[in-house]
Amino acid sequence: MTTDIHTLVIGGGQAGIAASEHLGRRAIPHIVLERARIAERWRTERWDSLVANGPAWHDRFPNMEFDGIDPSAFAPKDRIVRYFEEYAAKIAAPIRCGVTVTQASKTAEGFRVETSDGPFTCRNLIAATGPFQRPLIPEIVPDTLGITQMHSTGYRNPAQLPEGAVMVVGAGSSGSQIADELLRAGRRVFLSVGPHNRPPIRYRSKDFVWWLGVLGEWDARTSKPGQEHVTIAVSGAHGGRTVDFRDFAHRGMTLLGRAGAVTGSTMQIAPDLAANIAGGDANYLATLDKADAYAAAHTLDLPEEPSARTFPATPDCVTNPVLSLDLKAAGITSIIWATGFAPDFGWLKAGTFDAKGAPVHDKGISATEGLYFLGLPWLTRRASPFIWGVWHDADHIAGTIAARMPVPA
Ligand SMILES: Cc1cc2nc3c(=O)[nH]c(=O)nc-3n(C[C@H](O)[C@H](O)[C@H](O)COP(=O)(O)OP(=O)(O)OC[C@H]3O[C@@H](n4cnc5c(N)ncnc54)[C@H](O)[C@@H]3O)c2cc1C
């Protein structure tokens, strides 16, 4: 039995739910297919203690607040899962969980979609399978060294790791939060810090997400030149704190430059730690400058915060960086790679993809008729892969589908 539906949404995370809301509002018949459960990645691909990076007033859909959470607090990941379950129920989203899409191909009328629950046909297909699909682990450290290695998607908590020191590679939000957690748990931690931005979590009484909004940065269409591979280090953990890697070092963490090749058990470390810390500082200070200029231009009565411009002393591991590290001699028994993700659209036999496997589209609209994407980084702007940003992109995609529907005779 083939199920025919006007629009099929693949993926039941926040993007799929947002798509369902906006399709439903336009009375567009649709089904959402989710291979596991609603918001599955928040359940099983993230660590136990994770909380949202943005406060609850911001990291949500516009039509529903987090019940029982202070809007200025950071929702724990289990609460985020419940939020999306409640949201899907509120809008009566037609989600079928436990259905894996194995292949989708173009037909004259639309698409034929093979799934673990039989074939579907549809006129429109919205791929909402996530901004972060296939975990990337650089092949640097040979298995023969006997060091436990995992991607940040596999990390749960400190007790999961064998005794001994831990190296965390990557100092974006995931790497910096995991390294901090391990340090607090009493582990010896080495953190490899690449180029990063680190906005203040709060400045002059306003959250950084608020500043990014008023400064127009959520709406940036593309990353700034030279910033394409610069990660962002923010954390809602412990009530939300600005990430400053010098603090980590003063609490006992060893900061390293970018991780390089391993010979025997010795890893080469790039001599870029000080430059990466300086780059993070420059970004941080630029954000404060822009915020101050905005406050002055709009005569906002916000408390001054000169202390935000004072940094901790530069730690010895930055001044005298480690340039090669014998992993075994340092007692490192685990490495956590917080090194990002690659796209994985192997199931989609339609549309065009670039050399890295990312789909070619214009604001989520493919040149292939009826094919749409949602939730991808920079889909329409910086906010696109985040909770509130994807909701607005879903409106745009559903609106496009509605506008292209044949007018009834
Ligand atoms: C560690 C971490 C912390 C984050 N914290 C925040 C935050 O605080 N605030 C914020 O706004 N954003 C945050 N994000 C970014 C973003 O909100 C999340 O990545 C979010 O999960 C993206 O939602 P999505 O629906 O686009 O994709 P996903 O959550 O990845 O959902 C896609 C769904 O598609 C399903 N699927 C995939 N392939 C198939 C298939 N072939 N057939 C059927 N189903 C399939 C998957 O099971 C999955 O449930 C964070 C991301 C990470 C990695």
Ligand as a Chemical Component Dictionary entry (heavy atoms), coordinates in Angstrom:
data_LIG
# 
_chem_comp.id                   LIG 
_chem_comp.type                 NON-POLYMER 
_chem_comp.pdbx_formal_charge   0 
_chem_comp.three_letter_code    LIG 
# 
loop_
_chem_comp_atom.comp_id 
_chem_comp_atom.atom_id 
_chem_comp_atom.alt_atom_id 
_chem_comp_atom.type_symbol 
_chem_comp_atom.charge 
_chem_comp_atom.model_Cartn_x 
_chem_comp_atom.model_Cartn_y 
_chem_comp_atom.model_Cartn_z 
_chem_comp_atom.pdbx_ordinal 
LIG C1  C1  C 0 25.094 20.038 21.713 1  
LIG C2  C2  C 0 24.091 20.927 21.050 2  
LIG C3  C3  C 0 23.449 21.896 21.792 3  
LIG C4  C4  C 0 22.518 22.745 21.174 4  
LIG N1  N1  N 0 21.919 23.686 21.943 5  
LIG C5  C5  C 0 21.047 24.535 21.355 6  
LIG C6  C6  C 0 20.390 25.537 22.133 7  
LIG O1  O1  O 0 20.632 25.653 23.316 8  
LIG N2  N2  N 0 19.507 26.358 21.528 9  
LIG C7  C7  C 0 19.213 26.256 20.201 10 
LIG O2  O2  O 0 18.394 27.024 19.683 11 
LIG N3  N3  N 0 19.839 25.333 19.435 12 
LIG C8  C8  C 0 20.728 24.465 19.982 13 
LIG N4  N4  N 0 21.349 23.529 19.210 14 
LIG C9  C9  C 0 21.137 23.564 17.759 15 
LIG C10 C10 C 0 19.794 22.953 17.295 16 
LIG O3  O3  O 0 18.727 23.522 18.020 17 
LIG C11 C11 C 0 19.762 21.444 17.472 18 
LIG O4  O4  O 0 20.803 20.885 16.717 19 
LIG C12 C12 C 0 18.431 20.799 17.050 20 
LIG O5  O5  O 0 18.459 19.432 17.384 21 
LIG C13 C13 C 0 18.153 20.910 15.554 22 
LIG O6  O6  O 0 16.834 20.505 15.309 23 
LIG P1  P1  P 0 16.357 19.921 13.896 24 
LIG O7  O7  O 0 14.942 19.537 14.017 25 
LIG O8  O8  O 0 16.741 20.869 12.824 26 
LIG O9  O9  O 0 17.271 18.655 13.694 27 
LIG P2  P2  P 0 17.396 17.343 14.594 28 
LIG O10 O10 O 0 17.169 17.623 16.013 29 
LIG O11 O11 O 0 18.681 16.734 14.188 30 
LIG O12 O12 O 0 16.158 16.466 14.088 31 
LIG C14 C14 C 0 16.180 15.754 12.883 32 
LIG C15 C15 C 0 15.376 14.501 13.081 33 
LIG O13 O13 O 0 15.373 13.783 11.841 34 
LIG C16 C16 C 0 15.370 12.414 12.128 35 
LIG N5  N5  N 0 15.857 11.733 10.932 36 
LIG C17 C17 C 0 17.102 11.827 10.400 37 
LIG N6  N6  N 0 17.187 11.050 9.319  38 
LIG C18 C18 C 0 15.990 10.470 9.144  39 
LIG C19 C19 C 0 15.461 9.555  8.191  40 
LIG N7  N7  N 0 16.203 9.099  7.171  41 
LIG N8  N8  N 0 14.165 9.144  8.333  42 
LIG C20 C20 C 0 13.391 9.627  9.333  43 
LIG N9  N9  N 0 13.854 10.480 10.264 44 
LIG C21 C21 C 0 15.137 10.900 10.173 45 
LIG C22 C22 C 0 16.275 12.287 13.339 46 
LIG O14 O14 O 0 15.988 11.108 14.083 47 
LIG C23 C23 C 0 15.957 13.560 14.117 48 
LIG O15 O15 O 0 15.006 13.355 15.137 49 
LIG C24 C24 C 0 22.262 22.641 19.784 50 
LIG C25 C25 C 0 22.932 21.664 19.035 51 
LIG C26 C26 C 0 23.835 20.815 19.666 52 
LIG C27 C27 C 0 24.563 19.785 18.834 53 
# 
loop_
_chem_comp_bond.comp_id 
_chem_comp_bond.atom_id_1 
_chem_comp_bond.atom_id_2 
_chem_comp_bond.value_order 
_chem_comp_bond.pdbx_ordinal 
LIG C1  C2  SING 1  
LIG C2  C3  SING 2  
LIG C2  C26 DOUB 3  
LIG C3  C4  DOUB 4  
LIG C4  N1  SING 5  
LIG C4  C24 SING 6  
LIG N1  C5  DOUB 7  
LIG C5  C6  SING 8  
LIG C5  C8  SING 9  
LIG C6  O1  DOUB 10 
LIG C6  N2  SING 11 
LIG N2  C7  SING 12 
LIG C7  O2  DOUB 13 
LIG C7  N3  SING 14 
LIG N3  C8  DOUB 15 
LIG C8  N4  SING 16 
LIG N4  C9  SING 17 
LIG N4  C24 SING 18 
LIG C9  C10 SING 19 
LIG C10 O3  SING 20 
LIG C10 C11 SING 21 
LIG C11 O4  SING 22 
LIG C11 C12 SING 23 
LIG C12 O5  SING 24 
LIG C12 C13 SING 25 
LIG C13 O6  SING 26 
LIG O6  P1  SING 27 
LIG P1  O7  DOUB 28 
LIG P1  O8  SING 29 
LIG P1  O9  SING 30 
LIG O9  P2  SING 31 
LIG P2  O10 DOUB 32 
LIG P2  O11 SING 33 
LIG P2  O12 SING 34 
LIG O12 C14 SING 35 
LIG C14 C15 SING 36 
LIG C15 O13 SING 37 
LIG C15 C23 SING 38 
LIG O13 C16 SING 39 
LIG C16 N5  SING 40 
LIG C16 C22 SING 41 
LIG N5  C17 SING 42 
LIG N5  C21 SING 43 
LIG C17 N6  DOUB 44 
LIG N6  C18 SING 45 
LIG C18 C19 SING 46 
LIG C18 C21 DOUB 47 
LIG C19 N7  SING 48 
LIG C19 N8  DOUB 49 
LIG N8  C20 SING 50 
LIG C20 N9  DOUB 51 
LIG N9  C21 SING 52 
LIG C22 O14 SING 53 
LIG C22 C23 SING 54 
LIG C23 O15 SING 55 
LIG C24 C25 DOUB 56 
LIG C25 C26 SING 57 
LIG C26 C27 SING 58 
# 
